[in-house]
Amino acid sequence: MIKAFRVAMATAITAASVVGVGTASAQDGEDTFATGFNLVNLSDTEANVTISFYAEGQGTAQTTFNTAVPAGEPVTFAELSVIEGLNEGFSGSAVVSSDQEVAAVVNVVRNGDLAVGAGYSAVSEGAQEVIIPLLFKNFTSLDFDSYFNVQNVGTEVANVTVTYEGGATETATVQPGSSARFDQGTNPDLPDGFNSSAAVTSDQPIAVAVVQNGNTVLGYNAIASPSTTPLFPLVAGNNSNFFSGVSIRNVGDQSTDVTVSYAPSQAGTACTETQTIPSGEARNFALYTLDATTGDSDTPITTDCDRSVFFVGSGQVTTNSANQPLAATVNQQNNVNVSGGSYTAVDPSEASGTLVMPIIQDTFFGFFTGFSIVNVGDAPTSIECTYAQSDVTQSVENLAPGATWTAQQSGVIPANTDNGYNGSGVCTASASGAQIIGVLNQLGSGEDDSFFVTNAINN
């Protein structure tokens, strides 16, 4: 059986990559963006992989690339200019097909600087409606803009409609496998200062990836299934200048009172925060309750959190008074070192007993990774993480229901290259019926925005 997943933004350059990113192409104002991805073979059999690249607006692959990936091993696709037929300046999408199960994450870099960028996860299937919780046009003094690519993962031409909060719309016709780009920064129907959401509908299944571009670059996947109890595997405050902002949007038709419960992993004390979210609006959680440097909210908040203390843990919506569907993203920001990353909240029903991290690094050109895993099951479970091309494991015993485990890979995994460790990881929960969810951080030692965040992949 041939399995396939989609990469909604793909491009090519001649510059070699050092952190699992490479490729180049799209433009937003004066900035140029490039993408690369790490793919991991999840099986115990060699995977025969075909990657088809589609230029924007084209229904026929511009070129295809065939490769074999060893069992259980990762591979980095960075210097894509070596692929015949994929020229510098290519902008579009990719479909990866394999006779074995594979997973991938995508990194996006700005202006050729491999330390400034964002990440998102490749997807294995699409949906005919997705929610994008957080978009910008010339927002704040940092001039944040956003754009997103919509990829048609169906077999027929897709008629795509984007409806922004406030009523503005855009449409596109997208060929199978191909993609269309929607740039909020150049959209004349959106006002300056736009900070809101959009719904994307199609008569074919689609996949959507979002990039936010300002003093930092952040990226995330659009949400196909809003949740009444979304979960946030990593939330922080006063964490070496890092803090989190959880943007929760009520996509239902009634106002609802939402309580988020925070559980510490590395540091902090359990606490709660409650806000009322009117229909069609969003509220920021964690931002004004878990960090001392972020100012005050313009809307009422009820909380018992102490925003002056160091906190690293997780959060989950535990009360949703009107049981409304919620779509949420988590931005992790550092305004001192000017770095940031983003991921989408997860519905607990998407949990499984195994998590895949397609990229794990330890002092690889100055980059290392770390992850947070939440036990969303109803029984304690032990979790063990193994890493490709290494005998090193990391584990936790009897992680309680609702508890979070955070681990870093810095000085932990011996190098498998001349420049440190560059591989992948699989984390397995041992309890019968165990259910876990996670998020992965990739952090560099440079002064630029060397911070990439992606959702771990449930398998």
C-alpha positions in Angstrom: 0.0 0.0 0.0 1.3 3.4 -0.9 1.0 6.1 1.8 1.2 9.8 1.1 1.4 13.0 3.0 1.5 16.6 1.9 3.9 19.5 2.3 2.0 22.7 1.7 5.0 24.9 1.1 8.1 23.7 -0.8 10.8 25.6 -2.7 14.4 25.2 -3.8 17.8 27.0 -3.5 21.4 26.2 -4.0 22.5 27.0 -0.5 23.1 24.0 1.7 21.2 23.6 4.9 22.6 22.9 8.3 19.5 22.5 10.5 17.2 20.4 8.5 16.0 23.3 6.4 17.0 24.4 2.9 15.0 25.2 -0.3 13.8 28.7 -1.2 11.2 30.8 -2.9 8.2 32.7 -1.8 8.1 36.4 -1.1 6.3 38.6 1.4 7.1 42.2 1.0 10.9 42.4 1.1 11.4 39.1 2.8 12.1 35.8 0.9 11.2 32.5 2.4 12.6 29.0 2.0 11.6 25.5 3.2 13.1 22.1 3.9 11.9 19.1 5.7 12.9 16.1 7.7 11.3 12.8 6.9 11.5 9.6 9.0 10.7 6.0 8.1 8.6 4.6 10.9 8.7 1.0 9.8 11.3 -1.8 10.2 11.5 -2.1 6.4 13.3 0.1 3.9 10.9 2.7 2.5 10.7 3.5 -1.2 9.8 7.2 -1.3 8.6 9.4 -4.2 8.4 13.2 -3.7 6.4 15.1 -6.3 6.8 18.9 -6.5 3.9 21.0 -7.8 4.4 24.7 -8.7 1.6 27.0 -7.5 -1.3 26.9 -10.0 0.0 23.8 -11.8 -1.9 20.4 -11.8 1.0 18.4 -13.1 4.1 17.7 -11.0 7.1 19.9 -12.1 9.4 17.1 -11.1 9.6 14.0 -9.0 12.4 12.6 -6.9 12.8 8.9 -5.8 14.8 7.8 -2.9 15.1 4.9 -0.4 15.0 5.6 3.4 16.5 2.9 5.7 14.2 1.3 8.3 13.7 3.5 11.3 16.0 6.2 9.9 15.5 9.9 9.2 16.6 11.8 6.1 16.9 15.6 5.6 15.7 17.2 2.4 17.5 20.5 2.3 19.6 21.2 -0.8 16.7 20.5 -3.2 18.5 22.3 -6.1 20.3 19.0 -6.7 17.0 17.5 -7.9 16.8 17.7 -11.6 14.0 19.9 -12.7 13.6 21.8 -9.4 15.1 25.2 -10.1 15.9 28.1 -7.8 12.8 30.2 -7.3 10.4 27.3 -7.3 7.3 28.0 -5.2 4.6 25.4 -4.6 3.8 22.2 -2.7 5.0 18.6 -2.4 3.4 15.2 -2.1 5.5 12.5 -0.5 4.4 8.9 -1.3 5.9 5.8 0.4 5.3 2.1 0.6 6.1 2.3 4.3 4.7 4.6 7.0 6.6 7.9 7.2 6.3 11.2 9.0 7.8 14.7 8.4 8.2 18.2 9.8 8.8 21.3 7.6 11.0 24.2 8.6 10.6 27.6 6.9 13.5 30.1 7.0 13.6 33.8 6.1 16.1 35.6 3.9 18.5 32.7 3.7 19.2 32.9 7.5 18.9 29.3 8.8 18.5 30.7 12.3 15.4 32.7 11.6 12.3 30.6 10.9 9.3 28.5 11.9 8.0 25.0 11.6 4.9 22.9 11.0 4.0 19.3 10.5 3.3 17.6 7.2 -0.2 16.1 7.1 -1.4 12.7 5.9 -5.0 13.7 5.0 -7.0 16.9 4.4 -10.4 18.3 5.3 -13.0 20.3 3.4 -13.1 23.0 6.1 -10.3 24.3 8.3 -10.0 27.1 10.8 -7.0 29.5 11.0 -7.2 31.0 14.5 -4.6 33.8 14.2 -3.7 36.0 11.2 -2.2 39.4 10.9 -1.9 42.5 8.7 0.5 45.2 9.8 -0.2 44.3 13.4 1.5 46.2 16.2 4.7 48.2 16.1 6.4 45.0 15.0 4.5 45.0 11.7 3.4 41.4 11.8 1.9 40.1 8.6 0.8 36.5 7.7 0.2 34.3 4.7 -0.9 30.8 4.2 -0.8 28.1 1.5 -3.9 26.0 0.7 -3.0 22.7 -0.9 -5.5 20.5 -2.8 -5.0 17.0 -1.5 -8.0 15.6 -3.5 -8.3 14.2 -6.9 -10.4 16.9 -8.6 -10.0 20.7 -9.0 -10.8 22.4 -5.7 -12.9 25.5 -5.4 -11.5 27.3 -2.3 -13.1 30.1 -0.4 -11.5 32.0 2.4 -13.8 33.9 4.8 -12.1 36.3 7.2 -13.7 37.4 10.5 -15.3 40.7 9.5 -16.6 39.4 6.2 -13.8 39.8 3.7 -13.5 36.9 1.3 -11.0 35.5 -1.2 -11.3 32.6 -3.7 -9.0 30.4 -5.7 -9.2 27.4 -8.0 -6.5 24.9 -7.1 -5.4 21.9 -9.2 -4.9 18.5 -7.5 -1.6 18.4 -5.6 -1.0 22.1 -6.2 -1.5 25.0 -3.9 -2.6 28.7 -3.7 -1.1 31.4 -1.5 -3.2 33.9 0.4 -1.2 36.9 1.7 -2.9 39.0 4.3 -0.2 41.7 4.1 -1.1 42.5 0.6 -4.9 42.0 0.9 -6.6 45.4 0.3 -9.8 44.2 1.9 -8.2 43.7 5.3 -7.5 46.7 7.5 -4.1 47.6 8.9 -3.9 46.2 12.4 -5.9 43.1 11.4 -5.6 40.4 14.2 -8.2 37.8 13.6 -9.1 34.5 12.1 -10.4 32.9 8.9 -12.3 29.8 7.8 -11.2 28.0 4.6 -13.7 25.8 2.8 -13.4 23.7 -0.3 -15.2 21.0 -2.3 -12.1 18.9 -2.2 -10.0 18.0 0.9 -7.3 20.6 1.6 -4.2 21.1 3.8 -3.2 24.5 5.1 0.0 25.8 6.6 0.4 29.3 8.1 3.4 31.6 8.5 3.4 34.8 10.7 6.2 37.2 9.8 7.3 40.2 11.9 10.3 40.7 14.2 10.1 36.8 14.5 8.8 34.1 12.2 6.2 31.7 13.5 4.3 28.9 11.7 1.5 26.4 12.4 -1.0 24.0 10.8 -4.6 25.1 10.3 -7.2 23.3 12.5 -9.5 20.8 10.8 -11.4 19.7 13.9 -12.0 22.4 16.6 -12.3 20.9 20.1 -14.5 21.7 23.1 -11.5 20.8 25.4 -8.3 21.7 23.5 -5.0 20.8 25.2 -1.7 22.8 25.1 1.3 20.5 25.8 3.7 23.3 26.5 3.0 26.6 28.2 5.6 28.8 29.9 6.1 32.0 31.8 9.2 33.8 33.1 11.2 31.1 31.5 14.5 32.7 30.6 12.5 35.5 28.9 10.2 33.0 27.1 6.5 33.2 27.7 3.4 31.7 26.0 0.3 33.3 24.6 -2.7 30.9 24.0 -5.1 32.4 21.5 -8.5 30.6 21.9 -11.2 31.5 19.4 -14.8 30.6 19.8 -16.0 29.3 16.5 -19.4 28.4 17.8 -22.6 30.5 17.8 -22.9 31.2 21.5 -20.8 33.0 24.1 -19.0 30.6 26.4 -17.1 30.8 29.7 -13.8 29.1 29.3 -11.5 27.9 32.1 -7.9 26.7 31.3 -6.2 24.6 34.0 -2.4 24.8 34.0 -0.3 21.9 35.3 3.5 22.4 36.0 6.1 20.0 34.7 9.5 21.6 35.3 8.5 24.5 37.5 5.5 26.4 38.9 2.2 25.7 40.7 -1.0 24.4 39.3 -3.6 27.2 38.7 -6.6 28.2 36.6 -7.7 31.1 34.4 -11.3 31.9 33.3 -12.5 34.2 30.6 -15.7 34.8 28.6 -15.3 34.3 24.9 -18.2 35.7 22.7 -19.1 33.9 19.6 -16.7 34.6 16.8 -14.1 36.2 19.0 -10.8 35.2 20.6 -9.2 35.7 24.0 -5.5 35.4 25.0 -4.9 33.0 27.8 -1.6 32.5 29.7 -0.2 35.7 28.3 -1.4 37.9 31.1 -1.5 35.3 33.9 1.8 33.4 33.7 4.4 36.0 32.9 5.4 39.2 34.6 6.5 41.2 31.5 3.5 41.1 29.2 1.3 43.9 30.5 -2.4 43.7 31.3 -5.4 42.4 29.5 -8.1 44.7 28.1 -10.8 42.1 29.0 -11.7 40.6 32.4 -9.8 37.6 33.6 -10.4 35.5 36.8 -7.3 33.6 37.9 -5.4 32.3 40.9 -2.1 32.1 39.0 0.9 33.9 40.3 2.4 35.7 37.2 5.7 36.5 39.0 6.9 32.9 39.3 8.8 30.6 36.8 6.3 28.3 35.1 6.8 25.4 32.6 4.0 23.0 32.1 0.8 22.4 30.1 -2.7 23.7 29.9 -6.1 22.4 28.9 -9.6 23.8 28.7 -11.4 22.1 31.6 -14.6 24.2 31.5 -16.5 25.3 28.4 -19.9 26.4 29.8 -21.8 26.4 26.5 -19.8 23.5 25.0 -18.7 25.6 22.0 -16.1 24.5 19.5 -12.8 26.2 20.1 -9.8 26.6 17.8 -6.5 27.6 19.4 -2.8 28.3 18.7 0.0 28.7 21.2 2.7 31.3 20.5 6.0 30.9 22.4 7.8 34.2 22.4 11.1 35.7 23.7 11.1 39.5 23.2 14.6 39.9 24.6 16.3 37.6 22.2 13.6 38.2 19.6 12.6 34.7 18.9 9.3 32.9 18.7 7.5 29.7 17.6 3.9 28.5 17.3 1.9 25.3 17.4 -1.8 24.3 17.3 -3.7 23.1 20.3 -4.7 19.4 20.2 -8.0 17.7 20.7 -7.4 15.0 23.4 -9.3 12.5 21.2 -6.3 12.6 18.8 -4.0 11.1 21.4 -2.3 7.7 20.9 0.2 5.6 22.6 3.1 6.6 20.4 4.6 10.0 19.4 7.0 10.6 16.5 9.5 13.4 16.5 10.8 13.6 12.9 13.7 15.9 14.0 15.8 15.5 17.1 19.1 17.4 17.5 21.8 17.6 20.1 24.4 20.4 19.6 23.9 20.1 15.9 25.4 23.3 14.5 24.4 24.8 17.9 20.9 23.5 17.8 19.2 21.1 20.3 15.6 19.9 20.8 13.3 19.5 23.7 9.8 18.2 24.1 6.8 18.2 26.4 4.5 15.2 26.6 1.1 15.1 28.4 -0.6 12.0 29.6 -4.2 12.5 28.6 -5.3 9.0 29.5 -7.0 7.9 32.7 -4.2 5.8 34.1 -0.5 6.4 35.0 2.0 5.3 32.3 5.7 5.1 31.8 7.1 6.6 28.6 10.4 5.7 26.8 11.9 7.7 24.0 14.4 6.2 21.6 16.5 8.0 19.0 17.7 6.9 15.5 21.3 5.9 15.2 21.8 6.0 19.0 21.5 3.7 22.0 20.5 6.6 24.2 17.0 6.6 25.7 15.1 9.1 27.9 12.2 8.0 30.0 9.8 8.8 32.8 8.1 6.3 35.2 4.4 6.3 36.0 3.4 9.7 34.6 0.1 10.5 36.2 -3.0 11.3 34.2 -3.0 15.0 33.3 0.7 15.3 34.1 3.4 16.6 31.8 6.9 15.4 31.2 9.5 17.7 29.7 12.9 16.6 28.4 15.8 18.2 26.5 18.4 16.8 24.2 21.4 18.9 25.0 24.6 17.1 25.8 22.5 13.8 26.0 22.9 12.1 22.6 26.4 11.4 21.2 27.1 12.9 17.8 26.3 10.9 14.6 27.8 13.6 12.4 30.9 15.8 12.5 28.6 18.6 13.8 26.6 16.9 16.5 23.6 14.6 16.6 20.9 15.0 13.9 18.2 12.4 13.9 14.7 11.5 15.0 12.8 10.1 17.9 9.9 7.9 18.9 8.3 8.0 22.3 6.1 5.1 23.4 3.8 4.9 26.4 3.7 1.4 28.0 0.4 1.3 29.8 -2.5 -0.5 28.2 -4.5 2.0 26.2 -2.2 4.8 27.1 -2.9 8.2 25.4 -0.2 10.9 25.0 0.2 14.2 23.2 3.3 16.3 22.7 5.1 19.3 21.2 8.7 19.7 20.1 11.0 22.7 20.3 14.2 23.2 18.3 16.4 25.9 19.7 19.7 27.3 18.5 22.4 29.1 20.3 22.5 32.2 18.0 21.1 35.6 18.8 18.6 35.5 16.0 15.2 33.8 15.9 16.7 30.4 16.2 13.6 28.8 17.5 11.3 26.3 15.7 8.2 24.7 17.2 6.1 21.8 15.8 3.4 19.5 17.1 4.7 15.9 17.8 3.0 13.4 15.5 0.6 10.8 16.9 1.0 7.4 15.4 
